[in-house]
Amino acid sequence: MYLPVAFAEHDLVLLDGLIERDNFITLVTSSDGTPQATHLPVLYRREGQRVELRGHFARPNPQARDRGQALAIVHGPHAYVSPAWYPDKEAMARVPTWNYAVAHIEGQLSCFDDEGGLAELVDALSTQHEQAVGSSWRYEHERDDQRRQLRGIIGFSLVAERISLKFKLSQNHPAANRLSVADHLDALDTAHAAEVARLMRERTPV
C-alpha cells in the first residue's frame, strides 16, 4: 500500500476501532501467480502487539487451499472530497480527492478443519453478530444436522507480521481546508461522511 508519512498511523487502538466498526474484511492470497480474494467476517484478537484474525472459507472456494503469505484489508469509512470545499481552491488550483481510513494486515495464513476448532469459530462468530442485531440464534454442537454442516467449511488463522494503518484525512492541507471539508462532510448527513469528518477533526490542530 502506498503510504505517505503524513497519512501513516501506528497506534493499534485505531486498528481495534476499524475492526469493531466493520469486521467484514477482504482476504487476498496468491496461487501460482494468480491473486485470489474473498470477502468475509473475521474474529479479531489483539494482545499487545500480537494481532490474529480467524474466519472460514466455504470448502469449495479455491482460496481455501492457499497457504503462506496473505493480506487482509480492513475497510474503514471513506468519502469524496470536492475541491469546491477548500477556502484556497482558486489560489492553489485544488482538485478532487477521496479521504478514507484503511488497514492492511500481512502474515502467514494457516488453515484448519478439525471439528472442535470449526465449532468454536462458528459459535463465536454467530454469537457476536446475533447480539449485534438483537437476535439469539446459536450454533448447537449437539445437533447432528448443524454439526454435519461444519464439513462444508475450512477455518483459517492469520497472525500479523506487518500492519499498515492509513488514515488519509487531508493532513497535507492547512487547517482551514481541513475544517471546511469536515463541515461540508457533516452537511451531507451520511454515516460514512460523518465518520470521516470526525476523524479529520481529531487530527486538526485547533
N, C-alpha and C positions, 0 to 999 in steps of 0.2 A: 504494500500500500504506500502510495506517495504521501509522505508525512512531513510537511514543513514544520520547522521548530515552533512557529507561532501557534500551531494548532495541536501540538502534542501534549497529552496529559499523562500522568504517571501514577496518580493515586487510584489504587484498585477499588476504593469505595465507589468511584464513578462506574466501574465495571459492575459492581454489585447492583447499582441503580439501574443500569441499562438492562441487565438480565431480569431484575424484578419487574421492570416495566413491561418487558416482552421477551419471553424465553423461547420464542419460535425463531430458530436460527437457520442459516444456510451453511451446510457442511460440504466442503469441497475436497475431493481427492483426485488422484491421477492414476490411471491404469493403462500401462503400455503407451504412455504419452497422451492419452485422451482424458481430458478433465471430465469429472462427473460431479453433480451437485444434487443434494437432497435437502428439502425444507422440512424441518421437524422440530417438535418441542424437546427440551432437554431439562434435566435436573442439574442444578449448579451447586457446587460446593467449593468454598474458599476457606482455607486455614492459613492465615498469614499470607505468604506469597504463593502458596500452592493452590492452584485452580484446577478443578476437574469438572468436565461435562459428561453426563451419561444420558443415553437415549437408546432408541431402537429403530432398525430398518424393517421394512417388510422383507421377508426371506427371499422372494423372487427379485428384489431390487439388486441389479448387478453391483451396486456400490457396497452391498453387504459383504462382498468377497474381498474388498480392498483392505489393505493393511498398510502400516507405515505412516509417512508424513501426511498430515491433514490440516485443513484450515477451516475454522469455524468463524462465521461472520455474524456478529450480534448487531442487529439493526436498531438504531435509536431514532429520535424524532428528526424530521427534515422539513425544509420549507424553501420555496422560491423567494429570491430577493430581487426586487425591481430597482434599477439604478435611479428611478424617479424618487426613491425614498431618501437619497443621500443629500444633505444640505450642500455639499460641494460637487454635485453631479456635473455641473457645467464646467467648472474650473478644472476638474480632474478627469473629464471625459469618462465617467464611470460606465460600466457595462453590467449586464445581468449576471447573477451567480446563484448558487444554491448553498444554504447553510445546513449543517447536519452534525449528528454525533453518531459514531460507529466504533465498534471494537473488532479487532482481528485476533483470534487465538490460534496459535500454531502449536502442534505437538504430534506425538505418535498415537495413531489410532489402534486400539486393540478391541477385539470383538469376543463375545461370549454367547453361548446358547444353553447353558445349564438351566434347568427348570427353576431352581431356587433363586438364582440371580435374576432371571426374567420376571418371575413372580413379584419379587421385591420392587423391581423397577416399575412394572406396570401399576402396582398398588400405589407407589409413591407418586407417580405422575398423575394418575387418575384422582387421587385424593387431593392433590394440590389444585387441580383445575376444577374439580367438582365443588370444592369450597369456594373458589373464586366466583362461580356462577350461582352459588346458593343451592346446590343440589347435593345428593347424598349417595350416588351410585358408588359401589365399592367392588373391587376385584375380590372374588371369593375362591380361594385356592382349593377349598374342599369340594367345589363343584367340578365334576369331570368335564362338563361342556366348556367351562371357562378355562380350565387347565389345559385342555387339548388345543385351545387357540394359541397358546404360547409357542406351539410348533411353527406358527406362521411368521415369527419374528426372530431377528438376530439383534442382541444387545451390543452396545459399544461404549467404550470409555475413551475420553481424550484428556490427557493430563498436559497442561500448558507448559511449553518450553519457551515461548515468546508471546508477549501480549502487547499489542499496539492499540492505543486509545487516541482517536482523532476526533476532536471537537472543533469543527470549522465554524466559527461564530463571529466572523468579521473582526478578529483580533488584530488584523493588519490595517484596520481603519481607525481614524480618530474617534474619540469617544462620542462626539456629536453625531457622527454617522451611525454608530452602533446603537445609540439610544433612539435615534429616529427610526431605524429599522425595527427595533423591538416594539416601538409604539405602533408602527404600521402592521406588524405581525399580530399584535394583540387585537387590532381593529378587525382583522379577518374573522375572528371569533370561531376558529377551528382548534381542535385539540393539539394537533401537531404544531401549528404556528405558535400557539400559546406556550408550548413546551420549549420551543426554540427561543422564543422571546425571553423566557425565564432564565435559560442557560446563558443567553447573551448578557443579561443584566448582572448575573453573578460574576461575570468576567470583565465588567466595565467599571473602571475606577470612577468614583463619584467626585 
